[in-house]
Amino acid sequence: MPKRPDLRAVDDPTRSRLEIEFEQPYLLGPLFGDYDRHLVAIEDRLGVNIAARGNRVQIEGEPDSCARAREVLVDLYSRLDAGQDVDLAVVESVIGMGAQRQLDGIMPDADAPAANPNRVMIRTRKKTIVPRSTIQTQYMEALARDDMIFALGPAGTGKTYLAVAQAVSMLIGGQVDRLILSRPAVEAGERLGFLPGDMKEKVDPYLRPLYDALYDMLPTEQVERRIASGEIEIAPIAFMRGRTLSDAFIILDEAQNTTPQQMKMFLTRFGMRSRMVICGDPNQTDLPRGVESGLADAVTKLEGIPRLAMVRFGAADVVRHPLVGRIVEAYEGPAA
């Protein structure tokens, strides 16, 4: 762990200088990033100057900004020390989580040890996943606790990816017997009949994001074997009609493209000992003009029901390239 920071006075009373000494020099390469790109990102976002000498890092700037930069570096170091990977997306997310804590009035204690980054995690065959934003932490807690979860927010916030991760974790842990992934094929509309191949080949392109998430969690041969055995099923929402889905983890992606009738049909498939996650962006619908979104209708009707969680993501929670979050803000506003 890093040693207690050394706070040193500077001539300007509005600025401070803070020094951190790290105990594991071999972690400093991944901490700083290639060509110090992680340090540059922290400098740009927090308005501080960072200088590294040996295993010591000196931060100079406004007192609050220095404290935030110190918190970010200690958090990233703790993740590396725990065996986690740190890339630029993680750096941006940790900075964002610190900013959210400040907005919520939770100020870090400079003398307190870093928070344990492993408090919430999902383990699958191929990786261990930890939250990259404050809302992701709340979402992962809801995935482990509640029977039905609505994940609402823009693309790139990890809604579907984390849901698939939790589903795979529960499947390989024996908590559910099967995994059912679904989404409406709205983009295909009435043109499915003109596409080549059988029904599976027609709809597979619209289900590709779900396949991508699965292959990121399990070895390819396991995914294919479990699909062949029926343990994992990926199908359009229309295939859910008339079924009762028990002992299953069920995920509906792109839920904003359902109609209220489709959403009611899907939600009432929910069976005993199952968990259901509904993911969608209320601000991005492909439905024809004038058609109400089943997702918006369900949120209005169902919010407040016990053991049903509503988790709302915003542009600040985007964990793709930092530019994606700024694009979302440009289209939907900073409060998105």
Secondary structure, 3 states (H helix, E strand, C coil): CCCCCEEECCCCCCCEEEEEECCCHHHHHHHHCHHHHHHHHHHHHHCCEEEEECCEEEEEECHHHHHHHHHHHHHHHHHHHCCCCCCHHHHHHHHHHHHHHHHCCCCCCCCCCCCCCCCCCEECCCCEECCCCHHHHHHHHHHHHCCEEEEECCCCCCHHHHHHHHHHHHHHCCCCCEEEEEECCHHHHHHHHHCCCCHHHHHHHHHHHHHHHHHHHCCHHHHHHHHHHCCEEEEEHHHHCCCCECCEEEEECCHHHCCHHHHHHHHCCECCCCEEEEEECCCCCCCCCCCCCHHHHHHHHHCCCCCEEEEECCHHHCCCCHHHHHHHHHHHCCCC
